[in-house]
Amino acid sequence: MDKISRRDFIKQAGLASAGLMLGGVALSNKSYARIKGANDRVNVGIVGFSDRFRTTLLPCFLNHKDKLNFDIVGVSDIWRLRREEGGKYLENKLGHSMRQYVNNDELYKDKDIDAVIISTADFQHAVHAIEAAEAGRDMYVEKPFAETMEDNRAARKAVEKAGVIFQMGSQRRSGPNYHAANDFIRSGKFGDIVMCEMTWNVNQPDRWRRPNLVPKCKKEDLDWTRYLCNRPYEDFDPRKYLEYRLFWPYSSGIPGQWMAHQIDTVHWFTGLHHPRSVTANGNIYLWKDGRTNYDTMTAVMDYGPSDDPNSGFQVLYSSRFTNSAGGTKEIYFSNGGELNLDTNMITPNGYLTKYHAEKMGMKENKLPEVKLEGIKVSTDANMGGDPLTSLHMKNWMECVRSRKQPNAPVSAAYDHSTACIMVNAALRTKQYVEFDEEHQEVIAGGKIFKY
């Protein structure tokens, strides 16, 4: 074993003749064959040289690459400016030459690539995850996973079939405070969740805008048709290429960008997969810059088991671009108090007092005060190599080596996307939204929601 890689050993031993299990994860032949020995370098390709990758994902990757023996060898981007910029930037950071791929077809022809980091436009994540899965590459994928249920189903199926290591960019799942919160709730000590309030407020007219870069974006310098993927064709628009988060159907905006993070904790802590129903409203109240995605929204989601409509809890989600008061909040309430992931405290705030309990022949219900050790989440853009994302990136890199299930598997990605699609459907149709469990479709006003 000292002289041959684990991949060679597997081939020689003939163990890759069928789908195998390792670390509790079902692996396909192709995925199993990609397992590397401890001394083999894992070569990573970058799909999309985005601001998110440059300012956050790359610094986090660099934190762990030497210890875990990872490297970046190439970058794929359909825009020549970003591709060339990315190549030079990565050469400077990594200290060696960098391959530049004009598209992902070219990238996946490179047999040196073992894994990819995908940080492209929101609506492309699912398509690019499918490409990576079919090429047998492990992947770290930025959220949201998908913006339509058709993409959501197809991408989950492809990842599960390939058996590759998949990490969704839901970095809360690697936060010590979130793990402590999950443990406390699942232990039963918190009691039944009766309500959850979540907010994400900023005052940033520049958020998701690229006014200085838009004039540099020319149709002749990029592959516009490939950019559109499976969205309806429309003429080239540099704003929809660079400021896609402002425009549906390229992004749902607030749901896919921000709610995706927070609603994922609801699914994680409870084991529920999606809301039973959603109502929502919003508008463009201040930043009238041509965007079609709202600058302010509120959604009310009903959660609970589908076979027991009289149990469960409500999630109230609100977000605005127009005033930052309140910042980011994630507060879970039980009859005995609250679990606050802004303060990282469990407290008896709002508990059932002895006075009111005894009137009904009940006992006082009061939670203890408990500190959740961990990291406070920030709403600031381009946070750099923030500690939470660094932990999440490390978890993915370790799992690429161990073949264990990462903290944010494809099932979690599928669930957060379902919830976000339901909210987006409610916002756009102004209809009461439910979920068709049998067909895995979002139903708005009795109709399947598409675009």
N, C-alpha and C positions, 0 to 999 in steps of 0.2 A: 504493500500500500504506500510505502515511502516513495516508490519510483513511478507509480501511475496515479492519475487523477481518479477521483471517485467516479466521474463520468465514464472513464475507460473501464474501471472495474465493473460497473453496472453492465456495460455492454459485453464484457468478456464473460461475466457470470450468467448472462442471458436472462437477467431479471426484468428487463424492460419489455417483456413479451405481452404484458397486459397492464391495465390500469392498476396502480399500486397505492398503498397507503403509507404515509410517512408523517409522523407528528400529528395524526388525526386529520390530515388533509388528503383528499383523493387526488392523485396525480395521474395525468395522462402519460403515455409513452414519451411524447415530445418533451413535456415538462420534466419528467424524471431524468431524461437524458441530459438535461441542462444543469443538473446539480454539480456544483464545483467542490473540489477539495479545499481544505483550509488555506493552502498555499496558492491557489489559483485566483487570479484577479478577476473580479466581476466588472465587465465593461458595460457602461451605460450609454445609451443614446438619448438625446433630448428632443422631444417632440414639441416644438413651439418655443422659440426664444422670447418669452413674454416678460413683462415687468414683474409678475408674480414669481416667475422662476429666477430671474436675475437678482431680485432684492431679498427674497425669502428662502426659496427652496434650495438654491445653490449654496448660500452660506451654511444652511443646515446640513446639506450633503457634505460640504467640506469639513465640517466639524468631526465627521466620523469616517471619512473615506480611507485615511491611512491605517487606522486601527483595524478596520474591517476589510481592508484591501479591495477597495472599489476605485474605479476611475471613470471619467467621462471621455469618450473617444470621438463623438460626433454630434452634430446638431442638424435637425431637419426643420426647415421652415419654408413655406411657399412664397414668402416675400423676400426678394433678393436683399433688400436693405437689412432686414432683421437677421437673415441667414449669415450674411457677411459680418455684420456687427457681432452676432453671437459667436461666430467662429473665432474672431479676434479676441473677444472678451474672454472666452474660455481658454484660449491658448495662453493668455496672460495669467489667468488664475491657476491653470493646471500645469503650466510649464512645459507643454509639448504641443505638437501640431494637432489640428482638429479637422476631422472630416466634415464636409458640408454636403448635405443631401437636399436636393431640390424638392423632394416630397417623401412621404413615408414608404412608398413602394421601393424607392431607392435605398432607404435606410434598412428595410427588412431583408434586402438582398445581401446585406453585409453580415456574414456569418459570425463576425467578431462580437456583434451586439448580443449581450445576454439579457439585458433589461432596459426599460425605458421609463423616463419621467415625462408625463403628459400634462402640459399646462397651456392648452389652446383655448379657443372660444368655448363658452358654456355649452352651446348646442352641439359642438363637435366631440365632446368628451366620450360619449357613448360610441360613436363611430370609430374614434381612434382607439378605444379600448377593444373593440371587436377586431380591428386590424392587428393589434398587439397580441391578442389571444390567439388568433388564427396563425400568427407567426410563431407562437410558442414562447413569447417573451414575457417575463415577469414585469409588473408595472406598478408605478405610483401615479395615481390619477387625481388631479384637482377636482374639487366639487364645483357644481353639482354633477352627479353621475349622468343624468339624463333630464331633458326638458319635455319629453313626450313619453307616454306609456309604451308606444311602439318601440322607441329607442331603448327604453328601460328594460323591457322584456328581452329584446334581442341581445343587448350587451351583457346582461346577467347570464343568459344561456350560453353565450360564447365563452365567457370567463370560466364558468363552471365546467363546461365541456373540455376546455383546454387544461384545466387543473393547474394553472400558473399561479404564482404568488401575486396577490392583488391587494394593494392598500389604497383606500379612499382617503383623500386629503381632509378627513374629519379629525383634526388634531386634538380635539377635546378627549378623544378616546385614549390618548396617551398621557393625559394629565393626571398626576397623583390625586389631586382634589376631586376630580370626577370619578376616579376609581373608588375613592373613599365614600363619595356620595352614593354611588351605585351599591357598594357593599352595605351601607347603612340602610338604604331603602329596601334592598332585597332581604336583609336580615329580619325584617318585620318590625324593627325598633321605631321606625318613622310612623308606622300606621298607614292606612290607605291614603293615597294621594286624592285630594278633593279639588285641587285647582293648581294651575301652573301659569305664571305670568312671565312673559318674555318680551324684552324690548331691545331694539338696536337703533340708537339715535345719533346722528351726526349733523353738523352744519357745514357741509362741504359741497359747494356748487361745482368744484373741480373733480369730485369723485366720479371716476369712470370717463372723464373727458380727456382728450388728447389734442387740444387746439393747436399746439405747436408742431405736432407730428402729422396731423391730417393732410396738410398741403404737400407733404413729402411722399404721400402714398399714391402711386400711379398704377393704373390698370396694367400697363405693359410690364411692370416689374413684379407682378404676382399672378398666381393662378386662381382667378376669381371663381371659375366654375368648380374647381376642387374645394375652394373655401366653402361654397354653399352646401357641400355634401348632399344631404337628402332634403334640404329645404327648397321651397318653390323658387324657381328662377326669377331674379330681378336684375336690373342693370347695375353695373358697378357703382358702389357708393363707398368712398373711403371712410366715412363716419361709421357705417355699419360694419366695416372691417376692423377699425381701431376702437370704436366706442360701442361695440356690439351689446354691452350690458344695458344700454339705454333703449334697445329696440327688440321687440318681439317680432318674429319667432327665433331670434338669435340668442336671446336670454329672457328669462322671466324677471330679471332685475332683482329686487329685494328678496323674493322667496328663494330663488336659486343661489344667490350670493351669500345672504346672511341667515335667513331662516333655516337653510339646509344644515348649518352648524348646530343651531340651538335645538331644532326639533329632533335631531338625531339623538340627543340625550334622553328625550322622552321615550323613544323606542328602546334605547339601551337599558334605562332604569326599570322599565315596566315589562319588557318582552312583547309589547304590542307593536304592530307593524305599520299601521297607518290610522288616520282618523276614521271614525264611523261617518262623520259628516262635517262639512265646512260651510260657513258663510263668511263673506269678506267684502270690503269696500275700500276704495282708495281713489286717488286722482293725482294730476300734476298741478299742484296748488301754487308753486312758486317758480321752479326752475323750468320756464317755458322756452327751451332751447331746441325744440324740434324732436325731443325724445318721445317715445310712445310708452315706456315703462314708468310707472308712477313714482313720484318723489315722496309719497306718504301713503301708508296702508295700514289696515287693521283686519285681522282675521280671528274668527272664533271657531275653534275646533272641538268637536266632541270625541273623546277617546273612551274605549272600553271594549269588552268582549262582544262580538257580534251576536252571540246567542243570549245575551242578558242586557237588554237596553236600559234597565233600571239601575245598573251599576256603572262605574267609571268616573270620569272627571272631565273638566273643561280646560282647554289651553287657550289663553288670550295672548295673541302675538301682535305687536304694533311696532312700526318703524317709520322714521322720517329722516329726510335729508336736510330739513329746514331749521332745526334747532337741536342742539346736542344735549340739552338737559336730560338727565336720566341715564345717558350712556347705554351701556350693555347691562341688561339684567336677566337673570334666570332664577326665579324663585318658585320653589315647590312648597305647597301648603298641605298640611294634614290637620286633623282635628286637634292635634297636640302642639302645633307650632309650625315653623318654617325651616326649609333648607335653602340657604341663600348662596348661590354660586358667584355672586358679586363680592360679598364680604367673606366668602368661604367659611360661613358659620351655620351651624344648626342651633336654633334657639327656640324657646317656648313662645315666641311672639304670636299673639292671637289665640293662645291655647284655651281649652274649655276649663273655666274656673270652677272651683268647688262650689261657689255660690249658685251658679246656674246649673251645674250638674246635679246637685242634690235636689233641686226643684223637680227634676224628672227621675229621681231615684237612681241616678248615675254617679260614677266616681269622677273626680277631677282627672283631666288628661293633660299632662304637662311634660313636654320633651326636655331632656337635659340640654345644657349648653355644651356644644362640641365644636372644636376648631378643625376644619378640613385643611390639612396642609397641602399647599399647591401653589399654582401660578394664576394670577389675575389676568383675564383676557382683555385685550385692548381693542378699541375700534379704529385706531389709527391705521392709515394706509401704509403699505410698504414698510413693515415693521423690521425688516432685516432678518437676521437669523434668530428669530424669537425662540425662547426656550421650549415652548410647547410644541412648535413645529419641529424643532430639533429632536425632541424625544420621539416624535411620530416618525420622522425620517429614519432615525436610528432603528426603531422597531421594524420598519420595512426592510432595511438593509440586513438586519440580523435574521429576519425570516427568509429572505432570499437564500441565505446560507443554510439555515436549519430546516427549511421547508415547513415550518410551523405556520399556523394561521395568524396573520397580523391582527392588530387591534381593530382595524376598520375593514372587515371583509366585504365582499361584493353583496352579500345579503343586506348589510347595513346601508350600503350605497343605494340599493334598490328601494329600500324602505324610505329613506329620506327624500328620494326623488318622487316617490308616490305621494308623499305628504305635500311636497312643494308643487307638484302638478295639480293636486286638488285645490290648493289655495290659489294658484294662478288661474285655474278654471273658474273659480268663484269670483275672482277679481274681474275677469274679462267678460264673463257672461252675465254677471249680477244674478246668478241663479244659485239655488240650493244644490250643493254638490255631495254626492255619495260615491261609494266604491263598489264596483261589481266584482265580487270575490271570485266567482267562477271564471270569468273571462279576463280578469285583471285589467279592467278598464275604469277610467274616471268618468262618472256620469254627471253631467251638468244639465239640470232642467229636463231630465229624461233622455238626453242625447249624449253619445260618446264625445268627449272633448278632444279635438284635434289641434287646430291652430286658432 
